[in-house]
């Protein structure tokens, strides 16, 4: 398994969807790291205390060459464990901890 990783500020609805499906989805990045390639995005390490989000591990190795501390799982090049579903990339995860602050 790879991890732990975490995502911050996922809405309570998104956290519930992740827990129900066992999957994290991601769209193409915007902003400074803009791309047309869908990617699941996260941060290295445990979910910081007091933050809304999820902590997870996965059997899918992060992309090589990602920004240090910010792992991604891209649909291109095609590889096992990363599913391309419409405009999204998705990976299976095991949630280790979640915090939802409404």
Residue pairs with C-beta under 8 A, 6 or more apart in sequence:
1 57
1 58
1 59
1 94
2 57
2 58
2 59
2 60
2 61
2 62
3 55
3 56
3 57
3 58
3 96
4 45
4 46
4 47
4 55
4 56
4 57
4 96
5 42
5 43
5 44
5 45
5 55
5 56
5 57
5 58
5 62
5 71
6 42
6 43
6 45
6 46
6 47
6 48
6 53
6 54
6 55
6 56
7 24
7 41
7 42
7 43
7 53
7 54
7 56
8 43
8 47
8 48
8 51
8 52
8 53
9 51
9 52
9 53
10 18
10 52
10 53
10 54
12 100
12 102
15 52
15 53
15 54
15 98
15 100
18 24
18 54
18 56
18 93
18 95
18 98
19 95
19 98
22 92
22 93
22 94
22 95
23 90
23 91
23 92
23 93
24 40
24 42
24 54
24 56
24 90
24 91
24 93
25 40
25 85
25 88
25 89
25 90
26 38
26 39
26 40
26 41
26 72
26 73
26 88
26 89
26 90
27 38
27 39
27 87
27 88
27 89
28 34
28 35
28 36
28 37
28 38
28 39
28 87
29 35
29 39
29 41
29 72
33 67
37 74
37 75
37 76
38 74
38 75
38 84
38 87
38 88
38 89
39 63
39 72
39 73
39 74
39 75
39 89
40 72
40 73
40 82
40 89
40 90
40 91
41 70
41 71
41 72
42 56
42 70
42 71
42 72
43 69
43 70
43 71
44 69
44 70
44 71
46 55
46 97
47 53
47 54
47 55
47 97
47 98
47 99
50 99
51 99
52 99
52 100
52 101
53 98
53 99
54 95
54 97
54 98
54 99
55 95
55 96
55 97
55 98
56 93
56 94
56 95
56 96
57 93
57 94
57 96
58 73
58 81
58 91
58 92
58 93
58 94
59 81
59 92
60 73
60 80
60 81
60 82
60 91
60 92
61 81
62 71
62 72
62 73
63 71
63 72
63 73
63 74
66 72
73 81
73 82
73 89
73 91
74 82
74 89
75 82
75 83
75 84
75 89
78 84
81 91
81 92
82 89
82 90
82 91
83 89
83 90
83 91
